[in-house]
Amino acid sequence: MKSVIRYFQSIFFIICAFLLFSCQNPSVVPFTSSLDSLSNLLIDDSLNISLLTQRANIYIEKNKFHLAKKDIDNAYSVFKNDPDLLLARGSVYYILNQTRISKESWERCLRINPNQLECREKLTNLFCVVRHPNCKLMIDTLSLITNGIIPSSFIVFLKEMKEYELAMNLLHNRITRFPEEKETLSLLSIIYSDTTSSNNFLDLELADKYFNKIIDLYPNDNRVYYNFGKHKQNLSAYAEALDLYSKSIKLNSSNKQTYYNMGFCEMQLSNYLNAINYFSQAIDLDNSFLLAYHARAYLYNLTNDKDKAKIDWKNCLMLNPSYIPALEALSQ
C-alpha cells in the first residue's frame, strides 16, 4: 500500500514540476509549436513561399540566420516578386553583411509596392548607415509618407549631417505625439546644447529644461547624466559636470569615457591627483586608451613624476609608434 502511495506521489510531483516549468517559460511552447507546425506543413508543400518566409522570420528572431537564409533563398528561387519575402530577404542579408543584396531586395520591394513602409524604412536606414548621398532625400520621402512622424533613429542621422532645421521639425512632431519618449527628449536636449557654429537652435535654457525632464522621467538612465555632464563640461562648468558624471558612474561604472572626462574636469580644476586617478580608471577599463595615457603622462610630468611620465609616453608609442606628442616628450 505504501509503495502505491509513493508511486502516485511521484506522478503528482512530476505533473506539478511540468506545469511550473510551463508557466515560468511561456515562450518555449509557442515558439516550438509554431516552428514545428511550419516545418510539418513544408513537408507536403516545400516550395510554399509564404510558409518559407514565415519560418525564416522565426529563425531571424532566434538568431539562426543561416537557416533563415536557406529558407529565403529557396522561396526566392520560386518567386521573386513577393514584398514580404523581399523584406525578409533584405533583412537576413543585411545581418549577414551582404548589403548589396539587401539594397536590391528592398528596392525591388518598393518597385512592386511603393507603400511598403518597412521596406522603405530599412532601405532608408541602409542608405544613412553607409552615408549614401541620398540619405536625406530618403528621409524626406519617408517623412512625407508618414505625415512627418518618423523613428527617432532617422533624426539622429539628420543631426549627424547637421540638418538641424529638418531634425527639429521632425522632433517637434514626435514630441507632440509622444511627450515623454526618452529618445526624442534626449535628441532635443542634445541639439539645444550643441555648440556647433551651424546650429541655430542652441539654447542653454531649453537644454537644461530637457535634460532635467529626462532625469525626472528616467532617473536610472546613466546616459542622460553623461550627456548633461558633457554639456556642462563644454561650458567649462567643471564642478557641475563632475557631479553629473559621478551620478552616471553610479549607474554604469564600465564607461571609460566618463572616467576620462572626469579626469579632464579635475585637471581643469587643478586637482591633479584626482585627475590622475580618473585617467588610471579609464586605462583599467581599456589598456589601449591612448588619450588617457597621454593625459596621465602630461600630469605626471606636471607633478614632477618624470619616471611615470616616461612610462606612459612609451605606452603611447606602443599603441601608436608615430604618436608625435610622445616622440617629442621623450626626445627632451
N, C-alpha and C positions, 0 to 999 in steps of 0.2 A: 504493500500500500504506500509506504514512504517513497519507494522508487517511482511510483506512478505520479505522486505529488511533485517530486523533484523534476520529473520529465515535463509536466505541464508548466511548472515554474520556469524552466529553461526556455520553453517555447514562448511564454509570456514575455520574458526579458528580451528575447531576440526580436519579437514584434515591436516592443517599446523602443528598442535601440534603433530599429529600422525607421520607425515613424519619427523619432527625434532627429535622426540624420537627415531625413527628407525635409523636415520643417526648417532645419538650420541651413540647408543647401537647396533652396527652391529653384535656383537657376540651373542645377545639374540636369534634372529630368527633362525640362522643356528643350534645352539645347540638344541633348542626346536624342530625344524623340523626333525633333524637327529634322536633324541631320539624318537619322536613320530612315525616317519617312521619305525624305527626298531621295536618298540612296536606293531605297526599295522601289520607288516609282521609276527611277532612272534605269533599273534593271530591265524593265519592259519598254522603256522609251529613252534610250541612251542619248539621243540627239535632240531632246526637247530643250530648246534654248532658255525657256522660262525657268524650268527646273534647274538647269545647269547654272544659270545666273543666280538664282536663289541660294543654291548650295555654295557657290563661290562667295557670295556676300557673307554667309555664315563663317566660311573659312577665313575671310578677311577679318571678321570680328574676333576670331580666335587666334589671329596672327599666324595662320597656316597659309602663308602667301603662295608657296609653290603649288599646293593643292588647288588654291583658288585660281591660279594662272592656268593650270591644266584644264579646269572646267571652262574657264573663259575662252581659252584657245579652241577647245572642242566646239563650243557654241558659235564662236566667230567663224569657224570653218564652214558652218551650216548656213548662217545668215548674218550679214554684216551691217544691217540697217535697223537694228532694234535699239532705240535710245537707252533703255535700261541696261542692256548688255554693254553698250559703248561707254556708259557712265562707269560701270563696274570695271570694264577693261582698262579705261584710263586710270582708275584708282589703283588697281593692283600693279600696273606697270610703273606708276609713279612711286609706289612703295619700293619697288624693285629697282628704282633709279634709272628707268628707261623712259625718260621724259619725252623723247621724240614720239614714241608710240602713244603716250598719254595725250600729248598735244593733238596728234592725228585723230585719236578716238573722240576726244571732246569736241573738236572742230566738226567732225563728221556728225556727231550727235546734234550739234546746233544747226547744221545744214538740214537735217531731217526734221528737227523740231526747234525752231528758234526760241521757243518759250520754255525750254527745259532748263529750269533755273539752276539745278545742281550742276549740270554740265557747264553752264556759264560761270558759276562761282568758282568751280575748280579750274577752269581754263584761265580765268582772271587771276586767281591765286598763283598759278604756274607762271604766267607772264610777269607778275610782280616779283616773285621769288627769284627769277633769273634776270631781273632788271631789264626786261624787254621794253623797247621804246613805246610800245602800245599799252603799257600798264595803265596809265592814266585814262586813256581812251576807253579801255575795257571797264574801268571803274565807273566812268561817266555813263556808259551804256547800261551797266548794271543798276546804277542809281536811278536812271530814267524808268527802267522796267519795274523797279520795286518802290517807286514813288519816294525816293530819297532815303529809304531805310535799308542800309547795308550793314553787314557784320563789321564790328569794330576793327577786326584784323586788317581790313582793306584801308581803313582810315590811318592805321599805323604806317602803311606803305606811303600814303599821301604825305604824312608828316616827314618821313624819311626823304621824300622827293622835294620837301619844302613847299608843297602845295597847301599852304596854311589856310587860305580862304575857303577852298573846297572842303578841306578837312573840318574846319569849324562849322560850316553849313551842315555837313552830314552829322557831326557830333550833336549839334543842337536839335536835329531831327530825332536822333536816338534818345537824347536826354528828355525830350518832351514825352516820348512814349515809354521810356524805361528810366524814370528819375533816380533810381537807386542802383543802377547797373554799375558794378565796380570798374570794369574796363573802360567804360565811357567816361566816368568821373575821373579816372586816372589819366586818360588822354587829355581831358580838359585841363587838369592841374598841370600836366607836363607842358602843354602848349602855352598856357598862360605864364609859365615860369621860364620858357625858352628865351634865352637872351640873344639868339641868332639875329644878326642885323636885318635879315629879310623877313623876320617875324613881326608883323604889325599888330599882333594880338597880345604882346607882352603886357601883363597886368599883375603886379605883385599882390595886390589886394585880393583879386579873384583867385590867384594861385593859392594863397593861404586859405581862402574860403573852401576851395575844393579839396585841398589836402586834408583839412580838418574835418570836412564832411565825410571823406573816406574813412578816416580814423574813427569817427563816431559810429559809422555803419559797420566797419570791418576792423575792429581793434586788434585782431590777431593776424593781420596781413603784414608780414615783415617788409614787403616791397614798398608800401606807402611810406613807412618810416625812412627807408633808404632813399627814396625819391625826394621826400621832403628835406631830408638831411643834405642831399646833393644840391638842392635848390638853395638852402641856407649857406652851404659852403661856397657856392658860386657868388653869393652876395657878400662873402667874407665874414659872415656871421658864424664864426667857427665854434663858439661855445654852444650856440643853439644847434648847430649841425652835430656836434658830438653827443648832445643829449638825445637827438633823434636816432643817430647811428647806434647808440647804446641800446635803445629800445628795439631796433631791428635785430641786433645781435642776440638779444634775449629770446627772440622768436626763431632765429636762424643763425646758428653760430658757425656755419660752414661756408659763408660767403667771403672769399679772400679780399674782394674789392672793398667791402665795408671796412675791414681792418686797415687796409691801405689808406682809405680816405680818412679814417680816424687818426692814423699816423700823420697824414698831411696836415690835418687841422691842429693837432698838438704841436707840430713843428712850427706852424704859423703863430701859435701862441707862446713859442719859445719853451715849451715843455718837452725838452729833447729826450729825456729818459722815457717818458710816456710814449713819445713818438717811436723811439727805437723798439719798445715793447710791442706796439701795434704792428710795425713793419715785420717784426720777427714772427708774430702770429700769422700774418699773411703768408710768410715764407713757409711756416709749418704746414699750412694748408696746400701750398703749391711750391715745391722747391725749385721750380723753373720760372718763378715770378721775377723777371729781370728788373722791372721798375722798383720792386720792393728792395732788392739787393742794392740797387743804385741809391735809393733814398737812405737806406741804413748806412751804406758806406759814406755817404755825404755827412750824415750826422755823427758817425764815429770820428770822421776827420775833424768835424766842427768841435767835438768834445775832446779832441787830442788823444783819441784812442787809435793811433796810426796803424797798429798791427791788425786790429779787427777791420779797419777800413780797407787795408790792403787785401785781406782775405776776401772781403765782399767784392772788391773791384775784380779780383781774379775769378770769383764766381760769375760775375757778369760776362767775362771773356769766355768762360766755359760754355755759357749759353749762347753767346754771340761773339766770336773771335774778332770781329771788326767793329766792336762797340766803341765808338770814339771817346765818350766820356771816361770810360775805364782805361783806355790806352793812354789818354792824356794824364789822368791821375797817377798811373803807375810810372809814367816817364819822368815825373817831377822828382 
